[in-house]
Amino acid sequence: MAVTKQTFNSVGGFAVDETTIINSTKDVLNVNSLEIKNSNFNDVNKKDYILKGTNSSILSLNSGSTYITLPSSSINFITAHIVAVDAPGTGHYSLKIESNVTCSAAGDVQVLSELITTIKDSIPTGQTWTISSYDIGAVNNFSYSAVRGGTTTAIKWVAHVEVVSVLWT
């Protein structure tokens, strides 16, 4: 018996629990992370994340301790655009960190190489703000460690992180 197939359609967009995910103009909104896969290569994917932290902290996906999870038995190309700003808005620090990171079958994360490009450094005199890749010690987890020194002024850190993972198994 013949069946007529129709395309999946939703006037006005798609939502989950009344939160718009795809609007009527086909914009993706309100997603925690985004994964892109090529249907021809099931061993490769790309995910985008936003991490945040305050003062001296490990940047996380939420206000707790949720970090980027890397798949076991993978090599990962991680690019982070990071910006820090102090509470008065007078100090700024912006950089790009490009990393090559492995994750063993047991989940041990190791940074193999990095290229750090400083885009803007207008940290107030007498203060130090630093950020570096951080293997948080938990299996399959990766993030960035932010440290401030020479001030008690609040420093807000935000990172847009792109992870391309390739499985070697």
N, C-alpha and C positions, 0 to 999 in steps of 0.2 A: 504494500500500500504506500503510495506517495505521501511525503510529508513536506509541507511548505515551511522553510526555515526563514526566520526574520532576524535582523540584527538586534543586539541588545541595546535598548534605548531608554533614556530617562529624561524627560523634559525638565529642565532647570538644574540638572546635575545629580550627583550621588552623595549620600550621606551615611555616616555610621553614628548611631545613637544621637541623631538630630544635629550632628556636627558635619558641615559641608566638607567633603573630601575633594570632589571634582565639581567645579561650578559650571554654569551654562556656557561660559566662554572657554571651557576645557582647561582651566588653570587648576593645578593640584595645590590644595590648601590644607593646613592643619594636620600635617603628617609629622610624626616624631622622627622618623628616618625614612630614607628613600633608597630602595634597592633597584638597580637596573641589571638585567641579564640579557645576554644574547641567546636566543633559543637554540642556536647551533653549537654553543659551547656551555655545557652544564657544569664545567669545573672553574668558571670565571664569573665574578660578579663585582658590581660597584655599588657602594653605599655612601650616602652623604649624612653627616651628623652635625648638630650644633651642640657644643659643650660650653659650660659656663663655670666660673669660679670667682671667689672674692678673696682679696688679700693674698696670703700665702696658703695655697690649697692645691688639691688635685682637681683639675677640671672634670666635670661630670655631665651626664645627660639629664640629670634631674638635681634636685636639691640634696640628694643623698649621696650614695656611692655607687652609681651605675655608670660603667665605663664602656668603651668600645670593645666588643667581643670579636676576636679574630678566629677564623676557623682553624682547627688543628690541621697539621700537615700542609701548611700554606706559606707562600711568600706574598708579601703585601707591599703595594706602593701606596704610601700615605702622604697626602698633601694637606697641610693645615695653614689657613690664613688666620692669624691671631691678632687681636687688638686688645689693648689695655688702656683704661682711662681712669684718672683719679676723680674723686667726688666733686671737686670744684670745676672739673673739665679743663684744667690748665695743663695737665701732663698727659702725654699720649705716647704709646709704644705700639708699633705695628710691625709684624714680621711674617714671613712665609717659611715654613719648615717642610722640606721634602725628605721623606725617609724611605728606606728599604728595610722591611722588618720581616723576620721569619717567625713562624709559630710551629713548634715541633708537634709530632704525633701526640706527645704527652701534654701539650698546651703551654710549653715554655716559650715565652716571647723574648726575642732578642733583636735589638736594633743593629743592622749590619752597616749602614752608612746614612749620613744626613748631609743636606745642604741647607744652611740657614741664611736667609736674605733679610736684612733689616730694611724695612720700607720707610719707617719714620721713628726717630728716637728724640722725643722732647720730654724726657724724664726730668723732673725738677732737680736742681743742683742739690747734692747731698743725699739723694735717694738712689736706691738700686732696685730695679725690677728685672727679674729674669724668668725665663720659661724654658723648659727642656722636655724632651720625650721621656716618658715614664712607664716602665713595666711595673705595674702596681703590685706584683708578687702573686696575684691570683691567677689561676690557670686561664689562658686565652684572653686576658684583659690587657688593654693598652690605653694610655691617656697622656696628659701633659701635666707637669709639675710647675706651678707658678710660685715665685717667692718675691716678696717685697721687703725692703730694708730701708732704714733711715727715716721712717715716717709712721704715723699712726692713722693717716688719712686713708679712707677706704679706696681700694683699687679694684675695679671690676674688669675681669678677663672674659672674653668671648672668642670662641674658635669655630670656624667652619671647616670641617674635616671631611676629606674625600678619601675613601679606602677602596682600592682595587685589589681583590684577592684572587690568587691563582692557586688551586690545589695541585700538589705534586703526586697525589696518589690516585 
